[in-house]
């Protein structure tokens, strides 16, 4: 993981606090929530049984916190947990510092869109924890927006960034893991990519009245500190 090259004063070690504070605010909040949730489970403050997604418990029993906690729990502390945290921080940060630089409200809108869609899908698929699907969605969107970036998988072969989700999906299949969560992330990511980057171009060309479907509401701009700024969509690129 890239810790930004921060070194502790007077030594060659990694300054974790500097690395942590360099993470953009939304990515930092998500990472912190995921870490604290896992820590709370590890010390038995809460149990995963009180965190997982369950439609009936949420909408019939009023346990609405599950709408959030089901996206924050990535399993017990393990190599698998660190693997998920690496992908979460890397691609959440790359999006927030790249495509969504200066557009925090739009980034939050993307996350809310993903959470909303995945919550609906989860009610039919029986998926209990959805954090990995949201991470996969961000990975998909980043890949589509950086189609010229070359990547390497385990040093064996190289490919372009848009194929990364499918490479990871294939790896999951070879490892014998369920691919349901990965497929949910890819499907929702594709829907978001179309609505955010493809549809506005089509609407402009065909002179449709509604040019953007995912423009953040004024209240979200206000919460993100961009209420008084002109809301302009940057030039769309890499539309496929």
PAKE-913358 format. One line per 3 residues: for each residue x, y, z of N, C-alpha, C. Coordinates in pm, whole numbers, plus 50000, padded with zeros to 5 digits. Layout:
PAKE-913358
X/Y/Z/X/Y/Z/X/Y/Z ~ ...
END
This chain:
PAKE-913358
50084/49881/50000/50000/50000/50000/50088/50124/50000 ~ 50048/50222/49925/50125/50346/49917/50088/50435/50034 ~ 50184/50460/50120/50161/50545/50234/50204/50688/50207
50218/50721/50079/50247/50859/50041/50388/50903/50070 ~ 50474/50808/50107/50613/50843/50129/50638/50920/50256 ~ 50537/50926/50345/50555/51001/50469/50647/50926/50562
50739/50997/50621/50833/50935/50714/50827/51006/50847 ~ 50848/50930/50950/50845/50990/51083/50963/51084/51101 ~ 50939/51192/51171/51045/51291/51191/51162/51227/51265
51282/51246/51207/51401/51195/51271/51424/51047/51250 ~ 51342/50981/51168/51360/50838/51146/51313/50800/51009 ~ 51331/50673/50976/51293/50627/50844/51162/50553/50842
51089/50548/50956/50965/50476/50962/50852/50551/50893 ~ 50741/50482/50876/50624/50541/50813/50545/50620/50916 ~ 50512/50743/50886/50430/50826/50973/50283/50798/50938
50224/50705/51011/50089/50661/50979/49987/50773/50995 ~ 50008/50860/51093/49913/50969/51113/49915/51066/50994 ~ 50033/51096/50941/50041/51183/50823/49975/51117/50703
50001/50987/50687/49937/50913/50578/49785/50915/50593 ~ 49738/50894/50715/49594/50891/50742/49530/51026/50714 ~ 49592/51134/50758/49535/51266/50739/49543/51313/50595
49632/51252/50515/49642/51286/50373/49530/51224/50291 ~ 49460/51126/50347/49350/51062/50276/49235/51162/50264 ~ 49173/51177/50149/49059/51269/50134/48949/51238/50235
48869/51338/50267/48779/51330/50382/48678/51215/50373 ~ 48614/51195/50258/48512/51091/50248/48576/50953/50256 ~ 48687/50936/50188/48760/50808/50195/48807/50782/50337
48851/50888/50406/48899/50872/50544/48784/50833/50638 ~ 48668/50892/50617/48552/50858/50700/48512/50713/50680 ~ 48513/50668/50555/48475/50529/50526/48576/50433/50587
48704/50460/50568/48808/50375/50625/48796/50370/50778 ~ 48775/50484/50840/48763/50490/50986/48642/50411/51034 ~ 48529/50427/50966/48409/50353/51003/48429/50203/50993
48494/50159/50884/48517/50016/50866/48612/49961/50972 ~ 48717/50037/51003/48813/49990/51103/48750/49985/51242 ~ 48675/50090/51279/48614/50093/51411/48507/49986/51426
48433/49959/51320/48332/49855/51325/48395/49718/51347 ~ 48503/49691/51275/48573/49564/51291/48636/49553/51430 ~ 48691/49664/51479/48749/49665/51612/48643/49638/51719
48526/49699/51704/48418/49678/51799/48375/49532/51803 ~ 48376/49468/51689/48342/49325/51684/48454/49241/51748 ~ 48578/49281/51724/48692/49204/51774/48697/49203/51927
48653/49313/51991/48657/49321/52137/48520/49295/52199 ~ 48429/49242/52117/48296/49199/52163/48209/49312/52216 ~ 48231/49434/52165/48139/49543/52198/48008/49523/52123
48019/49481/51999/47902/49445/51918/47930/49311/51852 ~ 47826/49251/51799/47840/49124/51730/47800/49141/51584 ~ 47863/49070/51492/47824/49080/51351/47676/49051/51327
47612/48977/51418/47471/48946/51402/47383/49070/51417 ~ 47438/49175/51476/47362/49300/51489/47396/49399/51379 ~ 47481/49357/51284/47529/49448/51179/47481/49411/51039
47452/49285/51015/47427/49238/50879/47296/49293/50823 ~ 47287/49291/50690/47167/49342/50622/47054/49241/50631 ~ 46939/49289/50676/46820/49206/50681/46699/49296/50659
46632/49276/50550/46522/49364/50509/46413/49374/50616 ~ 46374/49260/50670/46266/49259/50768/46306/49330/50896 ~ 46429/49307/50943/46474/49371/51065/46486/49522/51048
46522/49566/50928/46539/49709/50902/46404/49779/50891 ~ 46317/49725/50808/46194/49797/50774/46072/49754/50854 ~ 46084/49643/50926/45972/49601/51010/46002/49616/51159
46130/49598/51195/46169/49610/51336/46237/49743/51367 ~ 46261/49824/51264/46317/49957/51286/46466/49961/51313 ~ 46538/49854/51280/46683/49849/51303/46756/49912/51184
46735/50042/51168/46781/50113/51048/46933/50123/51041 ~ 47003/50105/51155/47149/50116/51152/47211/50011/51060 ~ 47138/49902/51035/47191/49796/50949/47212/49845/50805
47141/49950/50765/47162/50007/50632/47303/50063/50618 ~ 47364/50101/50730/47500/50155/50730/47602/50048/50765 ~ 47576/49975/50873/47675/49880/50923/47701/49765/50827
47604/49732/50743/47626/49624/50647/47728/49662/50541 ~ 47761/49792/50532/47863/49839/50439/47996/49867/50510 ~ 48000/49851/50642/48120/49883/50719/48194/49761/50770
48128/49648/50778/48192/49529/50833/48250/49445/50721 ~ 48383/49420/50728/48453/49344/50626/48511/49214/50682 ~ 48459/49169/50794/48508/49045/50854/48607/49072/50966
48648/48964/51032/48742/48976/51143/48879/49019/51093 ~ 48962/49071/51185/49099/49109/51150/49172/48987/51093 ~ 49220/48999/50971/49287/48889/50903/49354/48943/50778
49422/48856/50706/49482/48895/50578/49373/48938/50481 ~ 49260/48869/50484/49149/48904/50396/49097/49045/50429 ~ 49091/49079/50557/49047/49213/50598/49143/49320/50545
49273/49295/50560/49372/49391/50511/49364/49406/50360 ~ 49337/49296/50292/49321/49298/50146/49204/49389/50107 ~ 49093/49376/50179/48976/49460/50151/49003/49606/50184
49075/49631/50293/49106/49769/50329/49198/49834/50225 ~ 49290/49755/50171/49379/49808/50068/49299/49855/49946 ~ 49209/49769/49899/49129/49806/49782/49034/49921/49814
48978/49921/49934/48888/50029/49973/48959/50163/49971 ~ 49074/50171/50039/49147/50297/50047/49200/50337/49910 ~ 49255/50243/49837/49320/50276/49710/49221/50335/49609
49111/50264/49583/49023/50308/49475/48924/50414/49519 ~ 48887/50414/49646/48806/50523/49696/48887/50653/49690 ~ 49013/50645/49729/49099/50763/49727/49129/50808/49584
49158/50714/49496/49188/50750/49358/49071/50823/49292 ~ 48950/50779/49321/48832/50846/49265/48815/50985/49326 ~ 48826/50993/49458/48803/51121/49525/48909/51224/49489
49033/51180/49468/49139/51273/49432/49149/51294/49282 ~ 49084/51209/49204/49092/51218/49060/48966/51276/48998 ~ 48876/51190/48955/48754/51233/48887/48669/51327/48972
48671/51308/49104/48582/51385/49191/48657/51492/49272 ~ 48776/51527/49228/48848/51634/49297/48768/51764/49288 ~ 48742/51824/49404/48663/51946/49408/48514/51923/49388
48471/51796/49383/48330/51763/49364/48287/51661/49470 ~ 48306/51698/49595/48277/51606/49704/48131/51564/49705 ~ 48040/51657/49677/47898/51624/49676/47867/51518/49570
47932/51527/49455/47911/51427/49350/47965/51291/49391 ~ 48076/51292/49464/48133/51166/49512/48041/51100/49614 ~ 47988/51181/49705/47891/51127/49802/47767/51078/49730
47726/51148/49626/47610/51106/49547/47634/50970/49483 ~ 47755/50947/49436/47790/50818/49379/47776/50707/49483 ~ 47827/50732/49603/47819/50633/49710/47674/50607/49750
47594/50713/49759/47453/50696/49794/47378/50620/49686 ~ 47410/50648/49560/47349/50574/49450/47383/50425/49462 ~ 47510/50397/49487/47551/50257/49500/47484/50189/49617
47480/50256/49731/47416/50198/49850/47268/50173/49825 ~ 47201/50269/49762/47059/50251/49734/47031/50133/49644 ~ 47107/50123/49535/47087/50012/49440/47122/49878/49503
47233/49873/49576/47276/49747/49636/47181/49702/49746 ~ 47124/49797/49817/47026/49763/49921/46905/49696/49860 ~ 46859/49747/49747/46745/49686/49678/46780/49546/49627
46898/49532/49569/46939/49402/49515/46958/49301/49627 ~ 47015/49346/49740/47044/49255/49851/46918/49192/49906 ~ 46807/49261/49896/46682/49208/49950/46636/49085/49872
46689/49066/49750/46651/48951/49667/46761/48846/49657 ~ 46884/48882/49692/46996/48788/49674/47042/48723/49803 ~ 46998/48774/49917/47039/48716/50043/47179/48754/50088
47240/48854/50025/47372/48900/50065/47360/48976/50197 ~ 47448/48947/50293/47437/49004/50426/47528/49125/50448 ~ 47645/49124/50388/47739/49236/50403/47777/49286/50265
47769/49418/50245/47776/49475/50112/47895/49567/50089 ~ 47984/49576/50186/48099/49665/50171/48186/49627/50052 ~ 48205/49498/50031/48289/49453/49920/48226/49489/49786
48093/49483/49778/48024/49520/49654/48042/49668/49625 ~ 48036/49752/49729/48056/49896/49709/48199/49925/49664 ~ 48295/49853/49722/48434/49869/49680/48450/49827/49535
48385/49717/49496/48392/49669/49358/48331/49770/49262 ~ 48226/49837/49305/48165/49941/49223/48264/50053/49197 ~ 48334/50100/49303/48431/50207/49287/48546/50163/49197
48587/50037/49212/48694/49983/49128/48651/49985/48981 ~ 48525/49949/48956/48473/49947/48818/48471/50088/48759 ~ 48417/50184/48834/48408/50321/48784/48546/50378/48758
48640/50355/48851/48776/50404/48831/48837/50343/48706 ~ 48817/50214/48687/48874/50148/48569/48820/50205/48439 ~ 48690/50230/48434/48631/50284/48312/48678/50426/48284
48708/50501/48389/48753/50638/48371/48903/50650/48348 ~ 48973/50538/48355/49119/50539/48335/49158/50424/48242 ~ 49095/50422/48127/49112/50307/48037/49250/50298/47974
49333/50401/47990/49467/50396/47933/49572/50349/48034 ~ 49531/50324/48157/49623/50281/48262/49650/50131/48249 ~ 49778/50093/48244/49814/49952/48238/49839/49899/48379
49793/49777/48402/49806/49715/48533/49865/49575/48517 ~ 49915/49522/48629/49972/49388/48629/49909/49308/48742 ~ 49876/49183/48714/49816/49097/48815/49916/48991/48857
49963/49002/48981/50060/48908/49038/50187/48896/48954 ~ 50211/48995/48869/50332/48994/48788/50328/48901/48669 ~ 50214/48834/48645/50207/48735/48538/50168/48795/48404
50071/48885/48404/50028/48945/48278/49977/49085/48304 ~ 49978/49165/48199/49933/49303/48210/49800/49321/48135 ~ 49729/49421/48175/49599/49450/48114/49567/49596/48143
49464/49648/48077/49423/49786/48099/49320/49792/48211 ~ 49314/49907/48276/49234/49924/48398/49088/49881/48386 ~ 49018/49904/48273/48877/49862/48269/48856/49712/48288
48960/49632/48267/48946/49487/48282/48973/49439/48425 ~ 49015/49531/48513/49050/49491/48649/48934/49421/48722 ~ 48810/49472/48717/48702/49401/48787/48685/49258/48740
48704/49235/48609/48683/49100/48556/48801/49009/48590 ~ 48919/49068/48601/49035/48991/48646/49013/48946/48790 ~ 48967/49037/48875/48940/49002/49013/48825/48901/49023
48726/48916/48937/48614/48821/48935/48662/48682/48899 ~ 48748/48673/48798/48804/48544/48758/48887/48482/48869 ~ 48963/48565/48937/49045/48517/49049/48956/48459/49159
48843/48526/49187/48749/48476/49288/48693/48340/49248 ~ 48663/48324/49120/48611/48196/49071/48715/48086/49089 ~ 48840/48117/49054/48948/48018/49066/48973/47980/49212
48948/48074/49303/48967/48047/49446/48846/47978/49508 ~ 48742/47959/49427/48623/47890/49477/48531/47978/49560 ~ 48546/48110/49550/48462/48201/49627/48335/48235/49550
48234/48277/49624/48110/48322/49561/48136/48454/49487 ~ 48078/48468/49370/48099/48589/49290/47977/48680/49293 ~ 47880/48648/49375/47757/48729/49379/47786/48873/49413
47867/48895/49518/47898/49032/49560/47974/49106/49451 ~ 48069/49038/49387/48147/49101/49280/48056/49142/49164 ~ 47963/49055/49128/47872/49083/49016/47779/49199/49049
47735/49206/49174/47651/49320/49216/47729/49451/49201 ~ 47854/49451/49245/47936/49571/49234/47958/49614/49089 ~ 47985/49516/49002/48005/49547/48860/47878/49601/48798
47763/49538/48826/47636/49580/48767/47598/49721/48811 ~ 47609/49750/48940/47575/49883/48990/47675/49987/48939 ~ 47803/49949/48933/47903/50039/48880/47876/50075/48735
47832/49976/48657/47801/50002/48516/47681/50096/48504 ~ 47579/50075/48587/47462/50163/48585/47502/50307/48620 ~ 47587/50321/48721/47630/50456/48759/47711/50520/48647
47802/50444/48589/47886/50498/48482/47801/50548/48366 ~ 47699/50472/48330/47612/50512/48219/47536/50640/48254 ~ 47477/50644/48372/47395/50759/48410/47477/50885/48431
47600/50870/48479/47682/50987/48511/47765/51036/48394 ~ 47812/50945/48308/47907/50985/48204/47855/50966/48061 ~ 47767/50869/48040/47718/50843/47905/47588/50917/47879
47494/50906/47969/47363/50969/47948/47372/51119/47923 ~ 47452/51198/47999/47458/51342/47971/47502/51374/47829 ~ 47593/51293/47774/47636/51314/47636/47522/51285/47538
47451/51176/47562/47337/51144/47476/47229/51251/47485 ~ 47203/51298/47607/47101/51401/47626/47138/51531/47555 ~ 47267/51563/47556/47311/51685/47488/47300/51672/47337
47341/51558/47286/47337/51536/47141/47193/51535/47090 ~ 47104/51469/47165/46965/51455/47122/46875/51564/47176 ~ 46937/51659/47248/46867/51777/47299/46749/51738/47388
46772/51641/47474/46669/51604/47570/46660/51712/47677 ~ 46544/51724/47735/46521/51830/47834/46602/51805/47961 ~ 46603/51683/48008/46678/51649/48129/46817/51604/48088
46917/51685/48124/47054/51658/48081/47131/51572/48182 ~ 47096/51584/48310/47168/51508/48413/47068/51446/48510 ~ 47090/51319/48542/47001/51247/48632/47057/51233/48773
47187/51250/48788/47250/51227/48918/47313/51354/48976 ~ 47255/51468/48948/47304/51593/49006/47271/51596/49155 ~ 47369/51618/49242/47342/51619/49386/47243/51730/49421
47153/51705/49515/47060/51810/49559/47133/51921/49633 ~ 47067/52035/49646/47129/52151/49709/47172/52121/49852 ~ 47093/52042/49924/47127/52012/50063/47258/51935/50072
47284/51848/49975/47409/51772/49976/47527/51863/49945 ~ 47508/51956/49852/47614/52054/49825/47641/52138/49950 ~ 47536/52173/50022/47552/52253/50143/47630/52175/50249
47596/52047/50267/47665/51964/50365/47812/51944/50329 ~ 47840/51943/50200/47978/51921/50155/48054/52051/50135 ~ 47990/52163/50165/48059/52292/50156/48071/52349/50017
47987/52304/49924/47997/52353/49786/47867/52417/49740 ~ 47784/52460/49833/47651/52513/49798/47658/52637/49712 ~ 47754/52727/49741/47762/52854/49670/47849/52848/49546
47905/52731/49517/47991/52719/49401/47908/52685/49279 ~ 47946/52733/49162/47873/52697/49041/47886/52549/49015 ~ 47774/52484/48991/47775/52340/48969/47786/52311/48820
47903/52280/48779/47929/52253/48639/47988/52115/48625 ~ 47941/52041/48530/47996/51908/48504/48121/51923/48419 ~ 48234/51872/48466/48356/51880/48387/48341/51805/48255
48428/51836/48163/48424/51774/48032/48426/51623/48045 ~ 48330/51557/47983/48321/51413/47988/48424/51351/47893 ~ 48491/51250/47940/48593/51185/47861/48578/51034/47874
48642/50965/47786/48650/50820/47792/48512/50755/47794 ~ 48420/50804/47716/48290/50741/47709/48295/50627/47610 ~ 48255/50509/47655/48261/50390/47569/48122/50329/47560
END
